[in-house]
Amino acid sequence: MKLPVTVTPARRELDRRTFLALGSGALAVWAVPSWLRPRERLVRLSVPVMGTVADFAVPAREERMARQALSAAAAELRRVESLMTRFTATSDVGRYNGAAEGASVSVSPETAEVVRAALEWARWSDGAFDPTLAQLSVLWDPATVHAPPDARLIQSAASGAWRAMELPGPGEGPRLRRVPGTALDLGGIAKGYGVDRAATVLREHGVFRGLVNVGGDLMALGDGPGGRPWRIGVRDPARPDELISTLEVVDQAVATSGDYLRYFEHGGRRYHHILDGTTGAPSRSGIRSVTVTASEVAAADAAATMAFTTGPEVASGLLERREGALRIAHSI
Protein backbone atom coordinates (compact mmCIF):
# COMPACT_ATOMS: atom_id res chain seq x y z
CA MET A 1 0.00 0.00 0.00
CA LYS A 2 1.34 3.42 -0.91
CA LEU A 3 1.11 6.18 1.65
CA PRO A 4 2.40 9.78 1.30
CA VAL A 5 5.74 10.94 2.58
CA THR A 6 5.15 14.63 3.14
CA VAL A 7 7.89 17.13 2.42
CA THR A 8 6.61 20.25 4.11
CA PRO A 9 8.45 23.55 4.72
CA ALA A 10 8.36 25.41 8.03
CA ARG A 11 5.43 27.71 8.69
CA ARG A 12 7.32 30.93 8.07
CA GLU A 13 8.11 29.88 4.51
CA LEU A 14 4.93 27.99 3.61
CA ASP A 15 4.70 30.34 0.69
CA ARG A 16 4.34 29.66 -3.01
CA ARG A 17 6.22 26.37 -3.25
CA THR A 18 4.84 23.47 -1.21
CA PHE A 19 4.89 19.82 -2.22
CA LEU A 20 4.22 16.28 -1.06
CA ALA A 21 6.68 13.64 -2.22
CA LEU A 22 5.03 10.24 -2.51
CA GLY A 23 6.82 6.99 -1.68
CA SER A 24 5.73 3.44 -0.88
CA GLY A 25 5.37 1.89 2.54
CA ALA A 26 5.89 5.18 4.36
CA LEU A 27 3.99 5.96 7.54
CA ALA A 28 5.15 9.48 8.44
CA VAL A 29 7.22 12.42 7.29
CA TRP A 30 10.43 11.14 5.71
CA ALA A 31 9.63 7.59 6.96
CA VAL A 32 11.73 4.69 5.63
CA PRO A 33 10.09 3.39 2.44
CA SER A 34 10.10 -0.20 1.23
CA TRP A 35 11.84 0.61 -2.04
CA LEU A 36 15.29 0.86 -0.48
CA ARG A 37 17.77 -1.48 -2.07
CA PRO A 38 19.41 -4.27 -0.02
CA ARG A 39 21.37 -2.99 2.98
CA GLU A 40 20.25 0.60 2.30
CA ARG A 41 18.59 2.89 4.81
CA LEU A 42 17.09 6.31 4.35
CA VAL A 43 19.41 8.88 5.94
CA ARG A 44 17.63 12.09 6.84
CA LEU A 45 18.66 15.58 7.88
CA SER A 46 16.57 18.67 8.65
CA VAL A 47 18.27 21.99 9.34
CA PRO A 48 17.00 25.57 9.69
CA VAL A 49 18.30 27.75 6.87
CA MET A 50 17.11 30.55 4.59
CA GLY A 51 14.26 31.41 6.93
CA THR A 52 12.78 27.93 6.60
CA VAL A 53 13.79 24.28 7.03
CA ALA A 54 15.92 22.30 4.60
CA ASP A 55 14.91 18.63 4.46
CA PHE A 56 17.24 16.03 2.97
CA ALA A 57 16.60 12.32 2.48
CA VAL A 58 19.04 10.01 0.70
CA PRO A 59 19.19 6.20 0.52
CA ALA A 60 22.62 4.94 1.56
CA ARG A 61 24.45 1.80 2.66
CA GLU A 62 27.07 3.70 4.67
CA GLU A 63 25.37 6.11 7.07
CA ARG A 64 28.53 7.89 8.19
CA MET A 65 29.51 8.86 4.63
CA ALA A 66 25.95 9.88 3.84
CA ARG A 67 25.81 12.16 6.88
CA GLN A 68 29.09 13.76 5.86
CA ALA A 69 27.58 14.49 2.45
CA LEU A 70 24.40 15.90 4.00
CA SER A 71 26.37 18.09 6.41
CA ALA A 72 28.39 19.47 3.51
CA ALA A 73 25.22 20.18 1.52
CA ALA A 74 23.66 21.97 4.51
CA ALA A 75 26.82 24.05 4.94
CA GLU A 76 26.60 25.03 1.28
CA LEU A 77 23.03 26.28 1.80
CA ARG A 78 24.16 28.39 4.74
CA ARG A 79 27.00 29.82 2.66
CA VAL A 80 24.64 30.85 -0.15
CA GLU A 81 22.29 32.38 2.42
CA SER A 82 25.13 34.40 3.95
CA LEU A 83 25.79 35.94 0.54
CA MET A 84 22.29 36.61 -0.80
CA THR A 85 19.79 37.14 2.01
CA ARG A 86 18.23 40.58 2.28
CA PHE A 87 17.59 40.10 6.00
CA THR A 88 21.16 40.79 7.17
CA ALA A 89 23.13 43.97 6.62
CA THR A 90 26.40 42.09 6.07
CA SER A 91 25.33 39.94 3.09
CA ASP A 92 26.08 41.09 -0.45
CA VAL A 93 22.42 41.98 -0.92
CA GLY A 94 22.21 43.67 2.48
CA ARG A 95 25.27 45.80 1.75
CA TYR A 96 23.83 46.76 -1.66
CA ASN A 97 20.50 47.77 -0.15
CA GLY A 98 22.25 49.76 2.59
CA ALA A 99 24.68 51.57 0.30
CA ALA A 100 24.30 55.18 -0.75
CA GLU A 101 22.56 55.71 -4.07
CA GLY A 102 25.12 55.67 -6.86
CA ALA A 103 27.71 53.84 -4.74
CA SER A 104 29.57 50.84 -6.18
CA VAL A 105 29.26 47.75 -4.01
CA SER A 106 31.68 44.83 -4.21
CA VAL A 107 29.93 41.45 -4.24
CA SER A 108 30.97 37.82 -4.64
CA PRO A 109 31.15 36.39 -8.16
CA GLU A 110 28.27 34.05 -7.27
CA THR A 111 26.00 36.88 -6.15
CA ALA A 112 26.84 38.79 -9.31
CA GLU A 113 25.88 35.79 -11.42
CA VAL A 114 22.58 35.26 -9.57
CA VAL A 115 21.77 38.97 -9.93
CA ARG A 116 22.67 38.71 -13.60
CA ALA A 117 20.30 35.75 -14.01
CA ALA A 118 17.55 37.60 -12.13
CA LEU A 119 17.94 40.66 -14.37
CA GLU A 120 17.84 38.43 -17.46
CA TRP A 121 14.53 37.01 -16.24
CA ALA A 122 13.26 40.54 -15.59
CA ARG A 123 14.23 41.82 -19.04
CA TRP A 124 13.06 38.71 -20.82
CA SER A 125 9.68 38.80 -19.04
CA ASP A 126 9.39 42.61 -19.18
CA GLY A 127 9.28 42.81 -15.39
CA ALA A 128 6.91 39.92 -14.66
CA PHE A 129 9.85 38.62 -12.66
CA ASP A 130 11.37 41.56 -10.80
CA PRO A 131 14.26 41.24 -8.31
CA THR A 132 13.97 44.90 -7.20
CA LEU A 133 10.71 44.70 -5.26
CA ALA A 134 12.18 44.49 -1.75
CA GLN A 135 10.51 47.71 -0.57
CA LEU A 136 7.12 46.56 -1.84
CA SER A 137 7.64 43.16 -0.24
CA VAL A 138 8.00 44.85 3.13
CA LEU A 139 4.84 46.92 2.58
CA TRP A 140 2.76 43.86 1.62
CA ASP A 141 4.32 41.24 3.94
CA PRO A 142 1.40 39.07 5.17
CA ALA A 143 3.37 38.22 8.31
CA THR A 144 3.16 41.82 9.54
CA VAL A 145 0.52 43.58 7.40
CA HIS A 146 -3.24 43.07 7.66
CA ALA A 147 -4.55 45.84 5.38
CA PRO A 148 -3.41 47.31 2.06
CA PRO A 149 -0.68 49.94 2.54
CA ASP A 150 -1.24 53.59 1.75
CA ALA A 151 -1.26 54.31 -1.99
CA ARG A 152 1.45 56.96 -1.55
CA LEU A 153 3.75 54.40 0.05
CA ILE A 154 3.08 51.97 -2.79
CA GLN A 155 3.86 54.62 -5.37
CA SER A 156 7.11 55.59 -3.67
CA ALA A 157 8.19 51.94 -3.45
CA ALA A 158 7.05 50.83 -6.91
CA SER A 159 10.05 49.59 -8.81
CA GLY A 160 10.89 48.86 -12.40
CA ALA A 161 14.39 49.89 -11.31
CA TRP A 162 15.69 46.62 -12.76
CA ARG A 163 15.73 48.45 -16.11
CA ALA A 164 18.53 50.71 -14.86
CA MET A 165 20.65 48.05 -13.16
CA GLU A 166 23.88 47.08 -14.87
CA LEU A 167 26.46 44.43 -14.09
CA PRO A 168 30.20 44.75 -14.70
CA GLY A 169 31.52 43.82 -18.10
CA PRO A 170 34.14 41.16 -18.89
CA GLY A 171 37.39 41.68 -17.00
CA GLU A 172 35.85 43.95 -14.36
CA GLY A 173 35.49 42.98 -10.73
CA PRO A 174 32.04 41.89 -9.52
CA ARG A 175 30.52 45.17 -8.37
CA LEU A 176 26.94 46.48 -8.38
CA ARG A 177 26.14 50.17 -8.62
CA ARG A 178 23.27 51.14 -6.33
CA VAL A 179 20.65 52.49 -8.68
CA PRO A 180 18.44 55.17 -7.05
CA GLY A 181 15.25 53.65 -5.72
CA THR A 182 16.40 50.05 -5.92
CA ALA A 183 16.32 47.46 -3.16
CA LEU A 184 17.25 43.92 -4.14
CA ASP A 185 15.24 40.86 -3.12
CA LEU A 186 16.62 37.66 -4.64
CA GLY A 187 14.12 35.46 -2.81
CA GLY A 188 12.54 34.34 -6.08
CA ILE A 189 15.77 32.81 -7.37
CA ALA A 190 18.50 32.61 -4.69
CA LYS A 191 16.81 29.86 -2.68
CA GLY A 192 16.50 27.79 -5.83
CA TYR A 193 20.16 28.47 -6.56
CA GLY A 194 20.99 27.26 -3.06
CA VAL A 195 19.13 24.00 -3.67
CA ASP A 196 21.01 23.54 -6.93
CA ARG A 197 24.30 24.07 -5.11
CA ALA A 198 23.31 21.65 -2.32
CA ALA A 199 22.43 19.00 -4.92
CA THR A 200 25.79 19.57 -6.60
CA VAL A 201 27.61 19.06 -3.31
CA LEU A 202 25.72 15.81 -2.73
CA ARG A 203 26.76 14.53 -6.13
CA GLU A 204 30.36 15.54 -5.44
CA HIS A 205 30.16 13.32 -2.34
CA GLY A 206 28.86 10.37 -4.36
CA VAL A 207 25.14 10.82 -3.57
CA PHE A 208 23.06 10.53 -6.74
CA ARG A 209 19.60 9.57 -5.42
CA GLY A 210 17.41 11.44 -2.97
CA LEU A 211 15.34 14.55 -2.31
CA VAL A 212 16.44 18.07 -1.37
CA ASN A 213 13.64 20.37 -0.26
CA VAL A 214 14.22 23.91 1.00
CA GLY A 215 11.02 25.72 1.85
CA GLY A 216 9.32 23.98 -1.07
CA ASP A 217 12.06 24.50 -3.70
CA LEU A 218 12.66 20.87 -4.52
CA MET A 219 15.22 18.82 -6.43
CA ALA A 220 14.67 15.12 -7.04
CA LEU A 221 18.08 13.52 -7.56
CA GLY A 222 18.18 10.43 -9.71
CA ASP A 223 15.31 7.99 -9.81
CA GLY A 224 12.78 7.23 -7.12
CA PRO A 225 11.03 4.18 -5.68
CA GLY A 226 12.02 0.91 -7.31
CA GLY A 227 13.88 2.70 -10.09
CA ARG A 228 10.71 4.51 -11.10
CA PRO A 229 10.33 8.31 -11.24
CA TRP A 230 9.78 10.26 -8.06
CA ARG A 231 6.11 11.15 -7.56
CA ILE A 232 5.70 14.76 -6.42
CA GLY A 233 2.26 15.88 -5.31
CA VAL A 234 1.08 19.49 -5.72
CA ARG A 235 -1.24 20.89 -3.07
CA ASP A 236 -4.80 21.90 -3.85
CA PRO A 237 -4.99 25.70 -3.28
CA ALA A 238 -8.60 25.35 -2.12
CA ARG A 239 -7.73 22.53 0.31
CA PRO A 240 -3.99 22.82 1.09
CA ASP A 241 -3.96 19.57 3.06
CA GLU A 242 -4.95 17.66 -0.08
CA LEU A 243 -3.33 17.01 -3.47
CA ILE A 244 -4.66 18.34 -6.74
CA SER A 245 -2.03 16.83 -9.04
CA THR A 246 0.88 14.38 -9.00
CA LEU A 247 4.01 14.72 -11.15
CA GLU A 248 6.58 12.06 -12.02
CA VAL A 249 10.15 13.36 -12.22
CA VAL A 250 13.72 12.04 -12.47
CA ASP A 251 16.70 14.32 -11.84
CA GLN A 252 14.39 17.29 -12.08
CA ALA A 253 13.44 20.46 -10.23
CA VAL A 254 9.89 21.42 -9.27
CA ALA A 255 8.58 24.79 -8.04
CA THR A 256 5.06 26.13 -7.47
CA SER A 257 3.73 29.65 -7.05
CA GLY A 258 0.41 30.02 -5.25
CA ASP A 259 -1.71 32.50 -3.33
CA TYR A 260 -2.98 30.15 -0.62
CA LEU A 261 -0.40 30.06 2.17
CA ARG A 262 0.96 33.58 2.55
CA TYR A 263 -1.83 36.12 2.42
CA PHE A 264 -4.15 38.33 4.45
CA GLU A 265 -7.79 39.19 3.88
CA HIS A 266 -9.25 42.68 4.06
CA GLY A 267 -12.65 43.93 2.98
CA GLY A 268 -13.59 40.51 1.62
CA ARG A 269 -10.55 40.35 -0.66
CA ARG A 270 -7.42 38.21 -0.45
CA TYR A 271 -4.02 39.91 -0.72
CA HIS A 272 -1.15 37.47 -1.26
CA HIS A 273 2.61 37.99 -1.34
CA ILE A 274 3.38 37.57 -5.06
CA LEU A 275 3.66 41.12 -6.33
CA ASP A 276 3.17 42.72 -9.74
CA GLY A 277 5.84 45.37 -10.17
CA THR A 278 3.75 47.24 -12.72
CA THR A 279 0.96 47.90 -10.20
CA GLY A 280 2.88 47.71 -6.93
CA ALA A 281 0.24 45.31 -5.60
CA PRO A 282 -0.37 41.55 -5.41
CA SER A 283 -0.71 39.97 -8.84
CA ARG A 284 -4.26 39.61 -10.20
CA SER A 285 -3.56 37.12 -13.00
CA GLY A 286 -6.67 35.11 -12.16
CA ILE A 287 -4.91 31.89 -11.17
CA ARG A 288 -4.24 30.45 -7.73
CA SER A 289 -1.39 28.05 -8.38
CA VAL A 290 1.13 27.27 -11.11
CA THR A 291 3.77 24.53 -11.04
CA VAL A 292 6.90 24.51 -13.18
CA THR A 293 9.43 21.74 -13.79
CA ALA A 294 12.97 22.42 -15.00
CA SER A 295 16.47 21.03 -15.05
CA GLU A 296 17.56 23.52 -12.35
CA VAL A 297 15.69 24.75 -9.29
CA ALA A 298 16.74 28.38 -9.74
CA ALA A 299 15.10 28.45 -13.17
CA ALA A 300 11.96 26.67 -11.94
CA ASP A 301 11.75 29.14 -9.05
CA ALA A 302 11.94 32.23 -11.28
CA ALA A 303 9.67 30.74 -13.94
CA ALA A 304 6.94 29.90 -11.43
CA THR A 305 6.93 33.48 -10.13
CA MET A 306 6.77 34.84 -13.67
CA ALA A 307 4.02 32.42 -14.70
CA PHE A 308 1.88 33.33 -11.70
CA THR A 309 2.17 37.01 -12.59
CA THR A 310 1.56 36.71 -16.34
CA GLY A 311 -0.79 33.74 -16.32
CA PRO A 312 0.14 30.28 -17.68
CA GLU A 313 -0.87 30.93 -21.28
CA VAL A 314 1.51 33.86 -21.73
CA ALA A 315 4.22 32.16 -19.67
CA SER A 316 4.06 28.94 -21.70
CA GLY A 317 4.85 30.83 -24.88
CA LEU A 318 7.77 32.55 -23.21
CA LEU A 319 9.16 29.39 -21.63
CA GLU A 320 9.20 27.57 -24.96
CA ARG A 321 11.96 29.96 -26.05
CA ARG A 322 14.23 29.33 -23.06
CA GLU A 323 16.69 26.54 -22.39
CA GLY A 324 16.56 24.34 -19.31
CA ALA A 325 13.60 22.03 -20.08
CA LEU A 326 11.18 24.54 -18.53
CA ARG A 327 7.57 23.45 -18.59
CA ILE A 328 4.35 24.45 -16.85
CA ALA A 329 3.24 21.14 -15.41
CA HIS A 330 0.05 22.29 -13.69
CA SER A 331 -1.99 25.44 -13.09
CA ILE A 332 -5.38 26.31 -11.66
C-alpha positions as CSV (number, residue, x, y, z in Angstrom):
1,M,0.0,0.0,0.0
2,K,1.3,3.4,-0.9
3,L,1.1,6.2,1.6
4,P,2.4,9.8,1.3
5,V,5.7,10.9,2.6
6,T,5.2,14.6,3.1
7,V,7.9,17.1,2.4
8,T,6.6,20.2,4.1
9,P,8.4,23.5,4.7
10,A,8.4,25.4,8.0
11,R,5.4,27.7,8.7
12,R,7.3,30.9,8.1
13,E,8.1,29.9,4.5
14,L,4.9,28.0,3.6
15,D,4.7,30.3,0.7
16,R,4.3,29.7,-3.0
17,R,6.2,26.4,-3.3
18,T,4.8,23.5,-1.2
19,F,4.9,19.8,-2.2
20,L,4.2,16.3,-1.1
21,A,6.7,13.6,-2.2
22,L,5.0,10.2,-2.5
23,G,6.8,7.0,-1.7
24,S,5.7,3.4,-0.9
25,G,5.4,1.9,2.5
26,A,5.9,5.2,4.4
27,L,4.0,6.0,7.5
28,A,5.1,9.5,8.4
29,V,7.2,12.4,7.3
30,W,10.4,11.1,5.7
31,A,9.6,7.6,7.0
32,V,11.7,4.7,5.6
33,P,10.1,3.4,2.4
34,S,10.1,-0.2,1.2
35,W,11.8,0.6,-2.0
36,L,15.3,0.9,-0.5
37,R,17.8,-1.5,-2.1
38,P,19.4,-4.3,0.0
39,R,21.4,-3.0,3.0
40,E,20.3,0.6,2.3
41,R,18.6,2.9,4.8
42,L,17.1,6.3,4.4
43,V,19.4,8.9,5.9
44,R,17.6,12.1,6.8
45,L,18.7,15.6,7.9
46,S,16.6,18.7,8.7
47,V,18.3,22.0,9.3
48,P,17.0,25.6,9.7
49,V,18.3,27.7,6.9
50,M,17.1,30.6,4.6
51,G,14.3,31.4,6.9
52,T,12.8,27.9,6.6
53,V,13.8,24.3,7.0
54,A,15.9,22.3,4.6
55,D,14.9,18.6,4.5
56,F,17.2,16.0,3.0
57,A,16.6,12.3,2.5
58,V,19.0,10.0,0.7
59,P,19.2,6.2,0.5
60,A,22.6,4.9,1.6
61,R,24.4,1.8,2.7
62,E,27.1,3.7,4.7
63,E,25.4,6.1,7.1
64,R,28.5,7.9,8.2
65,M,29.5,8.9,4.6
66,A,25.9,9.9,3.8
67,R,25.8,12.2,6.9
68,Q,29.1,13.8,5.9
69,A,27.6,14.5,2.5
70,L,24.4,15.9,4.0
71,S,26.4,18.1,6.4
72,A,28.4,19.5,3.5
73,A,25.2,20.2,1.5
74,A,23.7,22.0,4.5
75,A,26.8,24.1,4.9
76,E,26.6,25.0,1.3
77,L,23.0,26.3,1.8
78,R,24.2,28.4,4.7
79,R,27.0,29.8,2.7
80,V,24.6,30.8,-0.1
81,E,22.3,32.4,2.4
82,S,25.1,34.4,3.9
83,L,25.8,35.9,0.5
84,M,22.3,36.6,-0.8
85,T,19.8,37.1,2.0
86,R,18.2,40.6,2.3
87,F,17.6,40.1,6.0
88,T,21.2,40.8,7.2
89,A,23.1,44.0,6.6
90,T,26.4,42.1,6.1
91,S,25.3,39.9,3.1
92,D,26.1,41.1,-0.5
93,V,22.4,42.0,-0.9
94,G,22.2,43.7,2.5
95,R,25.3,45.8,1.7
96,Y,23.8,46.8,-1.7
97,N,20.5,47.8,-0.1
98,G,22.2,49.8,2.6
99,A,24.7,51.6,0.3
100,A,24.3,55.2,-0.7
101,E,22.6,55.7,-4.1
102,G,25.1,55.7,-6.9
103,A,27.7,53.8,-4.7
104,S,29.6,50.8,-6.2
105,V,29.3,47.7,-4.0
106,S,31.7,44.8,-4.2
107,V,29.9,41.4,-4.2
108,S,31.0,37.8,-4.6
109,P,31.2,36.4,-8.2
110,E,28.3,34.0,-7.3
111,T,26.0,36.9,-6.1
112,A,26.8,38.8,-9.3
113,E,25.9,35.8,-11.4
114,V,22.6,35.3,-9.6
115,V,21.8,39.0,-9.9
116,R,22.7,38.7,-13.6
117,A,20.3,35.8,-14.0
118,A,17.5,37.6,-12.1
119,L,17.9,40.7,-14.4
120,E,17.8,38.4,-17.5
121,W,14.5,37.0,-16.2
122,A,13.3,40.5,-15.6
123,R,14.2,41.8,-19.0
124,W,13.1,38.7,-20.8
125,S,9.7,38.8,-19.0
126,D,9.4,42.6,-19.2
127,G,9.3,42.8,-15.4
128,A,6.9,39.9,-14.7
129,F,9.9,38.6,-12.7
130,D,11.4,41.6,-10.8
131,P,14.3,41.2,-8.3
132,T,14.0,44.9,-7.2
133,L,10.7,44.7,-5.3
134,A,12.2,44.5,-1.7
135,Q,10.5,47.7,-0.6
136,L,7.1,46.6,-1.8
137,S,7.6,43.2,-0.2
138,V,8.0,44.8,3.1
139,L,4.8,46.9,2.6
140,W,2.8,43.9,1.6
141,D,4.3,41.2,3.9
142,P,1.4,39.1,5.2
143,A,3.4,38.2,8.3
144,T,3.2,41.8,9.5
145,V,0.5,43.6,7.4
146,H,-3.2,43.1,7.7
147,A,-4.6,45.8,5.4
148,P,-3.4,47.3,2.1
149,P,-0.7,49.9,2.5
150,D,-1.2,53.6,1.8
151,A,-1.3,54.3,-2.0
152,R,1.4,57.0,-1.5
153,L,3.8,54.4,0.0
154,I,3.1,52.0,-2.8
155,Q,3.9,54.6,-5.4
156,S,7.1,55.6,-3.7
157,A,8.2,51.9,-3.4
158,A,7.0,50.8,-6.9
159,S,10.0,49.6,-8.8
160,G,10.9,48.9,-12.4
161,A,14.4,49.9,-11.3
162,W,15.7,46.6,-12.8
163,R,15.7,48.5,-16.1
164,A,18.5,50.7,-14.9
165,M,20.7,48.1,-13.2
166,E,23.9,47.1,-14.9
167,L,26.5,44.4,-14.1
168,P,30.2,44.7,-14.7
169,G,31.5,43.8,-18.1
170,P,34.1,41.2,-18.9
171,G,37.4,41.7,-17.0
172,E,35.9,43.9,-14.4
173,G,35.5,43.0,-10.7
174,P,32.0,41.9,-9.5
175,R,30.5,45.2,-8.4
176,L,26.9,46.5,-8.4
177,R,26.1,50.2,-8.6
178,R,23.3,51.1,-6.3
179,V,20.6,52.5,-8.7
180,P,18.4,55.2,-7.1
181,G,15.2,53.6,-5.7
182,T,16.4,50.0,-5.9
183,A,16.3,47.5,-3.2
184,L,17.2,43.9,-4.1
185,D,15.2,40.9,-3.1
186,L,16.6,37.7,-4.6
187,G,14.1,35.5,-2.8
188,G,12.5,34.3,-6.1
189,I,15.8,32.8,-7.4
190,A,18.5,32.6,-4.7
191,K,16.8,29.9,-2.7
192,G,16.5,27.8,-5.8
193,Y,20.2,28.5,-6.6
194,G,21.0,27.3,-3.1
195,V,19.1,24.0,-3.7
196,D,21.0,23.5,-6.9
197,R,24.3,24.1,-5.1
198,A,23.3,21.6,-2.3
199,A,22.4,19.0,-4.9
200,T,25.8,19.6,-6.6
201,V,27.6,19.1,-3.3
202,L,25.7,15.8,-2.7
203,R,26.8,14.5,-6.1
204,E,30.4,15.5,-5.4
205,H,30.2,13.3,-2.3
206,G,28.9,10.4,-4.4
207,V,25.1,10.8,-3.6
208,F,23.1,10.5,-6.7
209,R,19.6,9.6,-5.4
210,G,17.4,11.4,-3.0
211,L,15.3,14.5,-2.3
212,V,16.4,18.1,-1.4
213,N,13.6,20.4,-0.3
214,V,14.2,23.9,1.0
215,G,11.0,25.7,1.9
216,G,9.3,24.0,-1.1
217,D,12.1,24.5,-3.7
218,L,12.7,20.9,-4.5
219,M,15.2,18.8,-6.4
220,A,14.7,15.1,-7.0
221,L,18.1,13.5,-7.6
222,G,18.2,10.4,-9.7
223,D,15.3,8.0,-9.8
224,G,12.8,7.2,-7.1
225,P,11.0,4.2,-5.7
226,G,12.0,0.9,-7.3
227,G,13.9,2.7,-10.1
228,R,10.7,4.5,-11.1
229,P,10.3,8.3,-11.2
230,W,9.8,10.3,-8.1
231,R,6.1,11.2,-7.6
232,I,5.7,14.8,-6.4
233,G,2.3,15.9,-5.3
234,V,1.1,19.5,-5.7
235,R,-1.2,20.9,-3.1
236,D,-4.8,21.9,-3.8
237,P,-5.0,25.7,-3.3
238,A,-8.6,25.4,-2.1
239,R,-7.7,22.5,0.3
240,P,-4.0,22.8,1.1
241,D,-4.0,19.6,3.1
242,E,-5.0,17.7,-0.1
243,L,-3.3,17.0,-3.5
244,I,-4.7,18.3,-6.7
245,S,-2.0,16.8,-9.0
246,T,0.9,14.4,-9.0
247,L,4.0,14.7,-11.1
248,E,6.6,12.1,-12.0
249,V,10.1,13.4,-12.2
250,V,13.7,12.0,-12.5
251,D,16.7,14.3,-11.8
252,Q,14.4,17.3,-12.1
253,A,13.4,20.5,-10.2
254,V,9.9,21.4,-9.3
255,A,8.6,24.8,-8.0
256,T,5.1,26.1,-7.5
257,S,3.7,29.7,-7.1
258,G,0.4,30.0,-5.2
259,D,-1.7,32.5,-3.3
260,Y,-3.0,30.2,-0.6
261,L,-0.4,30.1,2.2
262,R,1.0,33.6,2.5
263,Y,-1.8,36.1,2.4
264,F,-4.1,38.3,4.4
265,E,-7.8,39.2,3.9
266,H,-9.2,42.7,4.1
267,G,-12.7,43.9,3.0
268,G,-13.6,40.5,1.6
269,R,-10.6,40.3,-0.7
270,R,-7.4,38.2,-0.5
271,Y,-4.0,39.9,-0.7
272,H,-1.2,37.5,-1.3
273,H,2.6,38.0,-1.3
274,I,3.4,37.6,-5.1
275,L,3.7,41.1,-6.3
276,D,3.2,42.7,-9.7
277,G,5.8,45.4,-10.2
278,T,3.7,47.2,-12.7
279,T,1.0,47.9,-10.2
280,G,2.9,47.7,-6.9
281,A,0.2,45.3,-5.6
282,P,-0.4,41.5,-5.4
283,S,-0.7,40.0,-8.8
284,R,-4.3,39.6,-10.2
285,S,-3.6,37.1,-13.0
286,G,-6.7,35.1,-12.2
287,I,-4.9,31.9,-11.2
288,R,-4.2,30.4,-7.7
289,S,-1.4,28.0,-8.4
290,V,1.1,27.3,-11.1
291,T,3.8,24.5,-11.0
292,V,6.9,24.5,-13.2
293,T,9.4,21.7,-13.8
294,A,13.0,22.4,-15.0
295,S,16.5,21.0,-15.0
296,E,17.6,23.5,-12.3
297,V,15.7,24.8,-9.3
298,A,16.7,28.4,-9.7
299,A,15.1,28.5,-13.2
300,A,12.0,26.7,-11.9
301,D,11.8,29.1,-9.1
302,A,11.9,32.2,-11.3
303,A,9.7,30.7,-13.9
304,A,6.9,29.9,-11.4
305,T,6.9,33.5,-10.1
306,M,6.8,34.8,-13.7
307,A,4.0,32.4,-14.7
308,F,1.9,33.3,-11.7
309,T,2.2,37.0,-12.6
310,T,1.6,36.7,-16.3
311,G,-0.8,33.7,-16.3
312,P,0.1,30.3,-17.7
313,E,-0.9,30.9,-21.3
314,V,1.5,33.9,-21.7
315,A,4.2,32.2,-19.7
316,S,4.1,28.9,-21.7
317,G,4.9,30.8,-24.9
318,L,7.8,32.6,-23.2
319,L,9.2,29.4,-21.6
320,E,9.2,27.6,-25.0
321,R,12.0,30.0,-26.1
322,R,14.2,29.3,-23.1
323,E,16.7,26.5,-22.4
324,G,16.6,24.3,-19.3
325,A,13.6,22.0,-20.1
326,L,11.2,24.5,-18.5
327,R,7.6,23.5,-18.6
328,I,4.3,24.4,-16.9
329,A,3.2,21.1,-15.4
330,H,0.1,22.3,-13.7
331,S,-2.0,25.4,-13.1
332,I,-5.4,26.3,-11.7
